[in-house]
Amino acid sequence: MKPAPLITVLDDTPEIRSILSDALEQAGFRVRSFGRAAEFEHACKTISPDACIIDLGLPDSDGLALVHRFASQSDVPILIISGRSRTSDKIVGLELGADDYIIKPFEVEEVIARLRVILRRTHAETSKIEAKSVRFCGWTADLDLLQLTKDTGEHKSLTFAENEILKMFLAAPNRLIKREQILDYLGSNADDAYDRSIDVKVSRLRTKLGDDAQNARIIKTVYGAGYIFIAEVHDA
C-alpha cells in the first residue's frame, strides 16, 4: 500500500505546529514538524515530503529566501502560512516559488483543503502530451525532469509552475491561452496577487527560453487576454 502523503510543517510557534500536525494527521497525512529553518533544511536532505508548509517569520532564516532557495532546488510544492497580510507579501511569496499562500489566523479546514488541491495538481496527469520530451524552436523540453536543453547543450531547470505552464502551452500551440485558464490550470485563486504572479511566471519562462516579449518567437503576449505559444512543436 502506498504510504500517506508526507507534509512538513515549518513554524517557530509550538502551538501552531501542534494544531497543524494534529489536524493533518487526523486528515490522513503523515507529518514532520520543525521550529527552525536549519532543522527543516537538514531533514529535507534525507526525507522526501509531498508538500511543505512554511511560515515566513522564522528565528534563524528569512522565510522568503528559504522559499526561493527550496523552490529552486526541488519541485516539492510549498504552501506559505504567514501573518504577513499585505498583497505585496503574497505576490512576492508566489513569485519566489510558493504554490499557495494563507494568511494567519487560519482555519485548519482551509489548510487541508488547499493542500489536497496542491497534491492533486502535482500528481495528476494534467498534460495532453504523451511524449516525455518535446522539441520546439531549438529547445528540447523534458517534462518529467523539469528541464530544458538547447541544441547547443545548454541546460535550464524549470520550477514546477513553469513546467506546468509550458505543458499547457505545448498541449495547445497557436491557440490563445487566457490568463484565467492558467490560473485555473494551476489551481490558484483568482485574485490580483495570483493573477499578477502568472505574468511573472510566464516572463521567467520566456527569459529562460531567450524569447523577447517585444519580438516573440515562442510565447506571444495578447495584451488584455493571455498568451499564444507560436513555436512549432514536435515529439523529440
Accessible surface in RSA format (square Angstrom, percent):
REM  Atomic radii and reference values for relative SASA: ProtOr
REM  Chains: A
REM  Algorithm: Lee & Richards
REM  Probe-radius: 1.40
REM  Slices: 20
REM RES _ NUM      All-atoms   Total-Side   Main-Chain    Non-polar    All polar
REM                ABS   REL    ABS   REL    ABS   REL    ABS   REL    ABS   REL
RES MET A   1   236.82 122.6 150.52  99.6  86.29 205.5 125.89 107.0 110.92 147.0
RES LYS A   2   173.21  84.5 146.80  90.1  26.41  62.9 108.51  97.7  64.70  68.9
RES PRO A   3    87.93  64.1  70.20  64.0  17.73  64.4  81.26  67.1   6.67  41.4
RES ALA A   4    35.74  32.9  22.57  34.8  13.17  30.0  28.95  40.8   6.78  18.0
RES PRO A   5    49.82  36.3  46.70  42.6   3.12  11.3  49.82  41.1   0.00   0.0
RES LEU A   6    15.12   8.4  15.12  10.8   0.00   0.0  15.12  10.6   0.00   0.0
RES ILE A   7     0.00   0.0   0.00   0.0   0.00   0.0   0.00   0.0   0.00   0.0
RES THR A   8     0.09   0.1   0.07   0.1   0.02   0.1   0.03   0.0   0.07   0.1
RES VAL A   9     0.07   0.0   0.07   0.1   0.00   0.0   0.07   0.1   0.00   0.0
RES LEU A  10     0.41   0.2   0.04   0.0   0.37   0.9   0.04   0.0   0.37   1.0
RES ASP A  11     2.72   1.9   2.72   2.7   0.00   0.0   1.14   2.7   1.58   1.6
RES ASP A  12    59.31  41.5  41.93  41.7  17.38  41.1   5.86  13.8  53.44  53.3
RES THR A  13    47.82  34.0  45.73  46.4   2.09   5.0  26.82  36.0  21.00  31.7
RES PRO A  14    78.55  57.2  74.07  67.5   4.48  16.3  75.13  62.0   3.42  21.3
RES GLU A  15   113.69  65.3 108.82  82.3   4.87  11.6  62.92 121.7  50.77  41.4
RES ILE A  16    31.05  17.7  31.05  23.1   0.00   0.0  31.05  22.4   0.00   0.0
RES ARG A  17    51.22  21.5  51.01  26.0   0.21   0.5   4.35   5.9  46.87  28.4
RES SER A  18    59.35  50.2  51.49  68.7   7.86  18.1  31.84  67.8  27.51  38.5
RES ILE A  19    92.06  52.4  86.51  64.5   5.55  13.4  90.71  65.3   1.35   3.7
RES LEU A  20     2.21   1.2   2.21   1.6   0.00   0.0   2.21   1.5   0.00   0.0
RES SER A  21    16.68  14.1  16.68  22.3   0.00   0.0  15.20  32.4   1.48   2.1
RES ASP A  22    75.11  52.6  72.92  72.6   2.19   5.2  18.98  44.7  56.13  56.0
RES ALA A  23    16.47  15.1  10.14  15.6   6.33  14.4  14.61  20.6   1.86   4.9
RES LEU A  24     0.66   0.4   0.66   0.5   0.00   0.0   0.66   0.5   0.00   0.0
RES GLU A  25    95.54  54.8  79.30  60.0  16.23  38.6  23.93  46.3  71.61  58.5
RES GLN A  26   158.83  88.8 119.10  87.0  39.73  94.6  47.50 101.1 111.33  84.4
RES ALA A  27    29.38  27.0   5.45   8.4  23.93  54.4  16.41  23.1  12.97  34.4
RES GLY A  28    43.96  54.2   0.00   N/A  43.96  54.2  34.72  95.3   9.24  20.7
RES PHE A  29    16.47   8.2   9.08   5.6   7.39  19.2   9.38   5.7   7.08  20.3
RES ARG A  30   106.55  44.7 102.24  52.1   4.30  10.2  56.11  76.7  50.43  30.6
RES VAL A  31    24.59  16.2   1.53   1.4  23.07  55.6   1.53   1.3  23.07  62.6
RES ARG A  32   103.41  43.4 100.68  51.3   2.73   6.5  37.06  50.6  66.35  40.2
RES SER A  33    50.39  42.6  26.80  35.8  23.59  54.3   0.29   0.6  50.10  70.2
RES PHE A  34    15.53   7.8  12.55   7.8   2.98   7.8  15.53   9.4   0.00   0.0
RES GLY A  35    13.59  16.8   0.00   N/A  13.59  16.8   9.30  25.5   4.29   9.6
RES ARG A  36   108.84  45.7 108.84  55.5   0.00   0.0  32.40  44.3  76.44  46.3
RES ALA A  37     1.47   1.4   1.47   2.3   0.00   0.0   1.47   2.1   0.00   0.0
RES ALA A  38    64.05  58.9  53.46  82.5  10.59  24.1  59.40  83.6   4.65  12.3
RES GLU A  39    85.10  48.9  77.06  58.3   8.04  19.1  38.14  73.8  46.96  38.3
RES PHE A  40     0.14   0.1   0.14   0.1   0.00   0.0   0.14   0.1   0.00   0.0
RES GLU A  41    53.65  30.8  49.86  37.7   3.79   9.0  20.35  39.4  33.30  27.2
RES HIS A  42   126.78  69.3 124.67  86.7   2.12   5.4  84.82  87.4  41.96  48.8
RES ALA A  43     9.99   9.2   6.03   9.3   3.96   9.0   9.99  14.1   0.00   0.0
RES CYS A  44    28.67  21.7   8.94  10.0  19.73  46.4   9.31  23.6  19.36  20.9
RES LYS A  45   165.85  80.9 127.27  78.1  38.58  91.9  82.86  74.6  82.99  88.4
RES THR A  46   118.75  84.5  80.58  81.7  38.16  91.0  75.55 101.5  43.20  65.3
RES ILE A  47    35.00  19.9  24.18  18.0  10.82  26.1  28.93  20.8   6.07  16.5
RES SER A  48    99.35  84.0  78.76 105.1  20.59  47.4  44.36  94.5  54.99  77.0
RES PRO A  49    10.91   8.0   4.04   3.7   6.87  25.0   4.04   3.3   6.87  42.7
RES ASP A  50    38.63  27.1  32.36  32.2   6.27  14.8   4.56  10.7  34.07  34.0
RES ALA A  51     0.92   0.8   0.92   1.4   0.00   0.0   0.92   1.3   0.00   0.0
RES CYS A  52     0.00   0.0   0.00   0.0   0.00   0.0   0.00   0.0   0.00   0.0
RES ILE A  53     2.71   1.5   2.58   1.9   0.14   0.3   2.58   1.9   0.14   0.4
RES ILE A  54     0.00   0.0   0.00   0.0   0.00   0.0   0.00   0.0   0.00   0.0
RES ASP A  55     8.13   5.7   7.75   7.7   0.38   0.9   0.61   1.4   7.52   7.5
RES LEU A  56     1.46   0.8   0.00   0.0   1.46   3.7   0.00   0.0   1.46   3.9
RES GLY A  57    40.76  50.3   0.00   N/A  40.76  50.3  32.97  90.5   7.79  17.4
RES LEU A  58    20.45  11.4   0.00   0.0  20.45  51.4   1.16   0.8  19.30  51.9
RES PRO A  59    78.42  57.2  33.12  30.2  45.31 164.7  45.86  37.9  32.57 202.4
RES ASP A  60    51.95  36.4  15.64  15.6  36.31  85.9  23.95  56.4  28.00  27.9
RES SER A  61    30.56  25.8  11.25  15.0  19.31  44.5  19.12  40.7  11.44  16.0
RES ASP A  62    82.07  57.5  66.34  66.0  15.73  37.2  36.40  85.7  45.67  45.6
RES GLY A  63     0.04   0.1   0.00   N/A   0.04   0.1   0.00   0.0   0.04   0.1
RES LEU A  64    27.14  15.1  27.14  19.4   0.00   0.0  27.14  19.1   0.00   0.0
RES ALA A  65    45.43  41.8  35.76  55.2   9.67  22.0  43.16  60.8   2.27   6.0
RES LEU A  66     0.00   0.0   0.00   0.0   0.00   0.0   0.00   0.0   0.00   0.0
RES VAL A  67     0.00   0.0   0.00   0.0   0.00   0.0   0.00   0.0   0.00   0.0
RES HIS A  68    88.76  48.5  88.66  61.6   0.10   0.3  58.17  59.9  30.59  35.6
RES ARG A  69    85.34  35.8  82.18  41.9   3.17   7.5  46.45  63.5  38.89  23.6
RES PHE A  70    20.24  10.1  18.93  11.7   1.31   3.4  20.24  12.3   0.00   0.0
RES ALA A  71    11.23  10.3   6.17   9.5   5.07  11.5   7.18  10.1   4.05  10.7
RES SER A  72    70.43  59.5  38.29  51.1  32.14  74.0  31.61  67.3  38.83  54.4
RES GLN A  73   137.42  76.8  99.12  72.4  38.31  91.2  41.07  87.4  96.35  73.1
RES SER A  74    35.21  29.8  18.12  24.2  17.09  39.4  25.03  53.3  10.18  14.3
RES ASP A  75    73.15  51.2  65.63  65.3   7.52  17.8  12.15  28.6  61.00  60.8
RES VAL A  76    27.63  18.2  20.90  18.9   6.73  16.2  22.67  19.7   4.97  13.5
RES PRO A  77     3.81   2.8   2.74   2.5   1.07   3.9   3.79   3.1   0.02   0.1
RES ILE A  78     0.22   0.1   0.20   0.1   0.02   0.1   0.22   0.2   0.00   0.0
RES LEU A  79     0.76   0.4   0.20   0.1   0.56   1.4   0.20   0.1   0.56   1.5
RES ILE A  80     0.00   0.0   0.00   0.0   0.00   0.0   0.00   0.0   0.00   0.0
RES ILE A  81     1.36   0.8   1.36   1.0   0.00   0.0   1.36   1.0   0.00   0.0
RES SER A  82     1.26   1.1   1.26   1.7   0.00   0.0   0.00   0.0   1.26   1.8
RES GLY A  83    50.73  62.6   0.00   N/A  50.73  62.6  24.84  68.2  25.89  58.0
RES ARG A  84    84.57  35.5  77.47  39.5   7.10  16.9  35.11  48.0  49.47  30.0
RES SER A  85    72.16  61.0  53.27  71.1  18.89  43.5  18.96  40.4  53.20  74.5
RES ARG A  86   160.33  67.3 152.93  78.0   7.40  17.6  68.11  93.1  92.22  55.9
RES THR A  87    74.14  52.7  66.47  67.4   7.68  18.3  31.11  41.8  43.03  65.1
RES SER A  88    59.02  49.9  54.25  72.4   4.77  11.0  47.85 101.9  11.17  15.7
RES ASP A  89    14.98  10.5  14.87  14.8   0.11   0.3   0.11   0.3  14.87  14.8
RES LYS A  90    34.15  16.7  34.15  21.0   0.00   0.0   5.25   4.7  28.90  30.8
RES ILE A  91    11.84   6.7  11.84   8.8   0.00   0.0  11.84   8.5   0.00   0.0
RES VAL A  92    56.56  37.2  56.56  51.2   0.00   0.0  56.56  49.1   0.00   0.0
RES GLY A  93     0.00   0.0   0.00   N/A   0.00   0.0   0.00   0.0   0.00   0.0
RES LEU A  94     3.39   1.9   3.24   2.3   0.15   0.4   3.24   2.3   0.15   0.4
RES GLU A  95    40.32  23.1  36.32  27.5   4.00   9.5   0.84   1.6  39.48  32.2
RES LEU A  96    40.18  22.4  36.40  26.0   3.78   9.5  37.49  26.3   2.68   7.2
RES GLY A  97    21.96  27.1   0.00   N/A  21.96  27.1  10.97  30.1  11.00  24.6
RES ALA A  98     2.32   2.1   0.00   0.0   2.32   5.3   0.00   0.0   2.32   6.1
RES ASP A  99    20.93  14.7  10.15  10.1  10.78  25.5   5.88  13.8  15.05  15.0
RES ASP A 100    12.14   8.5  12.14  12.1   0.00   0.0   1.74   4.1  10.40  10.4
RES TYR A 101     2.85   1.3   0.12   0.1   2.73   7.1   0.12   0.1   2.73   3.4
RES ILE A 102     5.75   3.3   3.66   2.7   2.09   5.0   5.75   4.1   0.00   0.0
RES ILE A 103    60.19  34.3  50.41  37.6   9.78  23.6  50.41  36.3   9.78  26.5
RES LYS A 104    43.10  21.0  32.98  20.2  10.11  24.1  23.62  21.3  19.47  20.7
RES PRO A 105   138.16 100.7 115.19 105.0  22.98  83.5 120.62  99.6  17.55 109.1
RES PHE A 106    39.47  19.7  12.52   7.8  26.95  70.1  17.76  10.8  21.71  62.1
RES GLU A 107   119.14  68.4 117.29  88.7   1.84   4.4  44.16  85.4  74.98  61.2
RES VAL A 108    35.58  23.4  34.01  30.8   1.58   3.8  34.01  29.5   1.58   4.3
RES GLU A 109   118.02  67.8 111.07  84.0   6.95  16.6  68.67 132.8  49.35  40.3
RES GLU A 110    64.84  37.2  58.55  44.3   6.29  15.0  29.16  56.4  35.68  29.1
RES VAL A 111     0.44   0.3   0.44   0.4   0.00   0.0   0.44   0.4   0.00   0.0
RES ILE A 112    22.60  12.9  22.60  16.8   0.00   0.0  22.60  16.3   0.00   0.0
RES ALA A 113    54.15  49.8  47.69  73.6   6.47  14.7  52.89  74.5   1.27   3.4
RES ARG A 114    50.18  21.1  48.71  24.8   1.47   3.5  16.43  22.5  33.75  20.5
RES LEU A 115     0.07   0.0   0.07   0.0   0.00   0.0   0.07   0.0   0.00   0.0
RES ARG A 116   102.97  43.2 101.66  51.8   1.31   3.1  31.47  43.0  71.49  43.3
RES VAL A 117    53.25  35.0  52.72  47.7   0.53   1.3  52.72  45.8   0.53   1.4
RES ILE A 118     2.21   1.3   2.21   1.6   0.00   0.0   2.21   1.6   0.00   0.0
RES LEU A 119    13.82   7.7  13.02   9.3   0.80   2.0  13.40   9.4   0.43   1.1
RES ARG A 120   151.03  63.4 143.15  73.0   7.89  18.8  78.43 107.2  72.60  44.0
RES ARG A 121    22.66   9.5  15.50   7.9   7.16  17.0  14.51  19.8   8.15   4.9
RES THR A 122    35.74  25.4  17.32  17.6  18.43  43.9  17.27  23.2  18.47  27.9
RES HIS A 123   104.54  57.1  77.17  53.6  27.37  70.0  63.27  65.2  41.28  48.0
RES ALA A 124    51.36  47.2  32.49  50.1  18.87  42.9  42.56  59.9   8.80  23.3
RES GLU A 125   170.27  97.8 138.42 104.7  31.85  75.8  63.40 122.6 106.87  87.3
RES THR A 126    45.09  32.1  22.77  23.1  22.31  53.2  29.55  39.7  15.53  23.5
RES SER A 127    27.18  23.0   7.75  10.3  19.43  44.7   9.18  19.5  18.00  25.2
RES LYS A 128   165.33  80.7 136.67  83.9  28.67  68.3 100.82  90.7  64.52  68.7
RES ILE A 129    36.40  20.7  16.97  12.6  19.42  46.8  21.38  15.4  15.02  40.8
RES GLU A 130   172.16  98.8 138.92 105.1  33.24  79.1  58.91 113.9 113.25  92.5
RES ALA A 131    29.00  26.7  12.83  19.8  16.17  36.8  23.38  32.9   5.62  14.9
RES LYS A 132   145.36  70.9 137.20  84.2   8.17  19.4  84.29  75.9  61.07  65.1
RES SER A 133    31.22  26.4  28.56  38.1   2.66   6.1  12.04  25.6  19.18  26.9
RES VAL A 134     0.57   0.4   0.57   0.5   0.00   0.0   0.57   0.5   0.00   0.0
RES ARG A 135    89.80  37.7  89.80  45.8   0.00   0.0  26.98  36.9  62.83  38.1
RES PHE A 136     2.66   1.3   0.00   0.0   2.66   6.9   2.36   1.4   0.30   0.9
RES CYS A 137    51.20  38.7  17.84  19.9  33.37  78.4  16.77  42.5  34.43  37.1
RES GLY A 138    25.13  31.0   0.00   N/A  25.13  31.0  17.20  47.2   7.92  17.7
RES TRP A 139     5.31   2.1   5.31   2.6   0.00   0.0   3.55   1.9   1.76   2.9
RES THR A 140    32.67  23.2  31.88  32.3   0.79   1.9  22.61  30.4  10.06  15.2
RES ALA A 141     0.00   0.0   0.00   0.0   0.00   0.0   0.00   0.0   0.00   0.0
RES ASP A 142    34.00  23.8  33.46  33.3   0.54   1.3   9.28  21.9  24.72  24.7
RES LEU A 143    10.92   6.1   7.75   5.5   3.17   8.0   7.75   5.4   3.17   8.5
RES ASP A 144    87.94  61.6  64.47  64.2  23.47  55.5  27.94  65.8  60.00  59.8
RES LEU A 145   122.72  68.3 101.66  72.7  21.06  52.9 104.39  73.3  18.34  49.3
RES LEU A 146    24.78  13.8  22.63  16.2   2.16   5.4  22.63  15.9   2.16   5.8
RES GLN A 147    56.03  31.3  55.59  40.6   0.44   1.0   2.44   5.2  53.59  40.6
RES LEU A 148     0.00   0.0   0.00   0.0   0.00   0.0   0.00   0.0   0.00   0.0
RES THR A 149    38.19  27.2  37.36  37.9   0.83   2.0  28.27  38.0   9.92  15.0
RES LYS A 150    77.97  38.0  75.18  46.1   2.80   6.7  25.69  23.1  52.29  55.7
RES ASP A 151    94.63  66.3  57.07  56.8  37.56  88.8  37.96  89.3  56.67  56.5
RES THR A 152   114.78  81.6  73.72  74.7  41.06  97.9  78.54 105.5  36.24  54.8
RES GLY A 153    40.36  49.8   0.00   N/A  40.36  49.8  30.04  82.4  10.32  23.1
RES GLU A 154    76.13  43.7  64.54  48.8  11.59  27.6  37.91  73.3  38.22  31.2
RES HIS A 155   112.16  61.3  89.65  62.3  22.52  57.6  65.11  67.1  47.05  54.7
RES LYS A 156    67.93  33.1  64.98  39.9   2.95   7.0  19.60  17.6  48.34  51.5
RES SER A 157    80.50  68.0  70.43  94.0  10.07  23.2  35.38  75.3  45.12  63.2
RES LEU A 158    11.94   6.6   0.35   0.3  11.59  29.1   1.65   1.2  10.29  27.7
RES THR A 159    41.56  29.6  38.24  38.8   3.32   7.9  38.20  51.3   3.36   5.1
RES PHE A 160    24.73  12.4  21.82  13.5   2.91   7.6  21.82  13.2   2.91   8.3
RES ALA A 161    12.52  11.5  11.13  17.2   1.39   3.2  11.19  15.8   1.33   3.5
RES GLU A 162     5.40   3.1   5.40   4.1   0.00   0.0   0.64   1.2   4.76   3.9
RES ASN A 163     2.47   1.7   2.47   2.4   0.00   0.0   0.00   0.0   2.47   2.4
RES GLU A 164     5.80   3.3   5.80   4.4   0.00   0.0   0.30   0.6   5.50   4.5
RES ILE A 165     0.05   0.0   0.05   0.0   0.00   0.0   0.05   0.0   0.00   0.0
RES LEU A 166     0.00   0.0   0.00   0.0   0.00   0.0   0.00   0.0   0.00   0.0
RES LYS A 167    35.14  17.1  35.05  21.5   0.10   0.2   3.85   3.5  31.30  33.3
RES MET A 168    24.25  12.6  21.43  14.2   2.82   6.7  23.57  20.0   0.68   0.9
RES PHE A 169     0.01   0.0   0.01   0.0   0.00   0.0   0.01   0.0   0.00   0.0
RES LEU A 170     5.53   3.1   0.00   0.0   5.53  13.9   0.00   0.0   5.53  14.9
RES ALA A 171    30.83  28.3   9.39  14.5  21.44  48.8  12.38  17.4  18.46  48.9
RES ALA A 172     9.88   9.1   8.91  13.8   0.97   2.2   9.88  13.9   0.00   0.0
RES PRO A 173    44.70  32.6  37.55  34.2   7.15  26.0  37.55  31.0   7.15  44.4
RES ASN A 174    99.77  68.8  75.18  72.7  24.59  59.2  27.48  66.1  72.29  69.9
RES ARG A 175   141.69  59.5 137.43  70.1   4.26  10.1  52.41  71.6  89.28  54.1
RES LEU A 176    68.92  38.4  48.75  34.9  20.17  50.7  48.75  34.2  20.17  54.3
RES ILE A 177     6.16   3.5   6.16   4.6   0.00   0.0   6.16   4.4   0.00   0.0
RES LYS A 178   106.52  52.0 106.52  65.4   0.00   0.0  48.57  43.7  57.96  61.7
RES ARG A 179    50.97  21.4  50.97  26.0   0.00   0.0  14.10  19.3  36.87  22.3
RES GLU A 180   111.54  64.0 106.88  80.9   4.66  11.1  60.44 116.9  51.10  41.7
RES GLN A 181    78.28  43.8  72.15  52.7   6.13  14.6  30.43  64.8  47.85  36.3
RES ILE A 182     0.06   0.0   0.06   0.0   0.00   0.0   0.06   0.0   0.00   0.0
RES LEU A 183     7.95   4.4   7.95   5.7   0.00   0.0   7.95   5.6   0.00   0.0
RES ASP A 184   118.47  83.0 101.29 100.8  17.19  40.6  24.77  58.3  93.71  93.5
RES TYR A 185    47.42  22.1  31.40  17.9  16.02  41.7  37.98  28.5   9.44  11.6
RES LEU A 186     8.55   4.8   8.51   6.1   0.03   0.1   8.51   6.0   0.03   0.1
RES GLY A 187    32.01  39.5   0.00   N/A  32.01  39.5  17.24  47.3  14.77  33.1
RES SER A 188    26.88  22.7   9.77  13.0  17.10  39.4   2.98   6.4  23.89  33.5
RES ASN A 189    61.08  42.1  56.26  54.4   4.82  11.6  17.58  42.3  43.50  42.0
RES ALA A 190    96.54  88.8  57.83  89.2  38.71  88.1  60.39  85.0  36.15  95.8
RES ASP A 191    54.30  38.0  45.66  45.5   8.63  20.4  42.09  99.1  12.20  12.2
RES ASP A 192   102.93  72.1  98.92  98.5   4.00   9.5  18.10  42.6  84.83  84.6
RES ALA A 193     2.44   2.2   1.44   2.2   0.99   2.3   1.44   2.0   0.99   2.6
RES TYR A 194     2.13   1.0   2.13   1.2   0.00   0.0   2.13   1.6   0.00   0.0
RES ASP A 195    36.32  25.4  36.32  36.1   0.00   0.0   7.53  17.7  28.78  28.7
RES ARG A 196   133.76  56.2 133.07  67.8   0.68   1.6  38.57  52.7  95.19  57.7
RES SER A 197     3.73   3.1   3.73   5.0   0.00   0.0   0.00   0.0   3.73   5.2
RES ILE A 198     1.03   0.6   1.03   0.8   0.00   0.0   1.03   0.7   0.00   0.0
RES ASP A 199    52.99  37.1  48.96  48.7   4.03   9.5  26.38  62.1  26.61  26.5
RES VAL A 200    36.89  24.3  34.53  31.3   2.36   5.7  36.89  32.1   0.00   0.0
RES LYS A 201    21.47  10.5  21.36  13.1   0.11   0.3  18.69  16.8   2.79   3.0
RES VAL A 202     0.42   0.3   0.42   0.4   0.00   0.0   0.42   0.4   0.00   0.0
RES SER A 203    54.17  45.8  53.31  71.1   0.86   2.0  18.84  40.1  35.33  49.5
RES ARG A 204    89.68  37.7  87.86  44.8   1.81   4.3  35.14  48.0  54.54  33.1
RES LEU A 205     0.01   0.0   0.01   0.0   0.00   0.0   0.01   0.0   0.00   0.0
RES ARG A 206    19.60   8.2  19.60  10.0   0.00   0.0   7.64  10.4  11.96   7.2
RES THR A 207    99.92  71.1  84.86  86.0  15.06  35.9  66.88  89.8  33.04  49.9
RES LYS A 208    52.02  25.4  48.89  30.0   3.14   7.5  38.86  35.0  13.16  14.0
RES LEU A 209     1.71   1.0   0.00   0.0   1.71   4.3   0.00   0.0   1.71   4.6
RES GLY A 210    56.52  69.7   0.00   N/A  56.52  69.7  34.91  95.8  21.61  48.4
RES ASP A 211    12.10   8.5   0.05   0.0  12.05  28.5   0.68   1.6  11.42  11.4
RES ASP A 212    77.97  54.6  69.79  69.5   8.18  19.3  32.30  76.0  45.67  45.5
RES ALA A 213    42.05  38.7  26.75  41.3  15.30  34.8  26.75  37.7  15.30  40.5
RES GLN A 214   153.19  85.7 118.64  86.7  34.55  82.3  54.07 115.1  99.12  75.2
RES ASN A 215   109.85  75.8 104.37 100.9   5.48  13.2  19.55  47.1  90.29  87.3
RES ALA A 216    26.60  24.5   5.25   8.1  21.36  48.6   5.25   7.4  21.36  56.6
RES ARG A 217   122.78  51.6 111.88  57.0  10.91  26.0  63.52  86.8  59.26  35.9
RES ILE A 218     0.00   0.0   0.00   0.0   0.00   0.0   0.00   0.0   0.00   0.0
RES ILE A 219     0.00   0.0   0.00   0.0   0.00   0.0   0.00   0.0   0.00   0.0
RES LYS A 220   101.33  49.4 101.31  62.2   0.02   0.0  45.93  41.3  55.40  59.0
RES THR A 221    31.58  22.5  21.32  21.6  10.26  24.5  17.47  23.5  14.11  21.3
RES VAL A 222    47.46  31.2  42.71  38.7   4.75  11.4  46.26  40.2   1.20   3.2
RES TYR A 223   171.63  80.1 144.16  82.0  27.47  71.5 128.26  96.4  43.37  53.5
RES GLY A 224    91.97 113.4   0.00   N/A  91.97 113.4  43.92 120.5  48.05 107.6
RES ALA A 225    29.29  26.9  21.30  32.9   7.99  18.2  26.85  37.8   2.44   6.5
RES GLY A 226     1.27   1.6   0.00   N/A   1.27   1.6   0.36   1.0   0.91   2.0
RES TYR A 227    10.89   5.1  10.89   6.2   0.00   0.0   3.19   2.4   7.70   9.5
RES ILE A 228    36.55  20.8  36.55  27.2   0.00   0.0  36.55  26.3   0.00   0.0
RES PHE A 229     0.02   0.0   0.02   0.0   0.00   0.0   0.02   0.0   0.00   0.0
RES ILE A 230    60.13  34.2  41.79  31.1  18.33  44.2  41.79  30.1  18.33  49.8
RES ALA A 231     6.60   6.1   0.82   1.3   5.78  13.2   6.60   9.3   0.00   0.0
RES GLU A 232   127.75  73.3 118.25  89.5   9.50  22.6  50.95  98.5  76.80  62.7
RES VAL A 233    42.40  27.9  16.10  14.6  26.30  63.4  16.10  14.0  26.30  71.3
RES HIS A 234   103.52  56.6  97.74  67.9   5.78  14.8  71.59  73.8  31.93  37.2
RES ASP A 235   106.22  74.4  81.23  80.8  24.99  59.1  23.69  55.7  82.53  82.3
RES ALA A 236    74.08  68.1  12.20  18.8  61.88 140.8  39.58  55.7  34.50  91.4
END  Absolute sums over single chains surface
CHAIN  1 A    11645.5       9241.1       2404.4       6055.2       5590.3
END  Absolute sums over all chains
TOTAL         11645.5       9241.1       2404.4       6055.2       5590.3
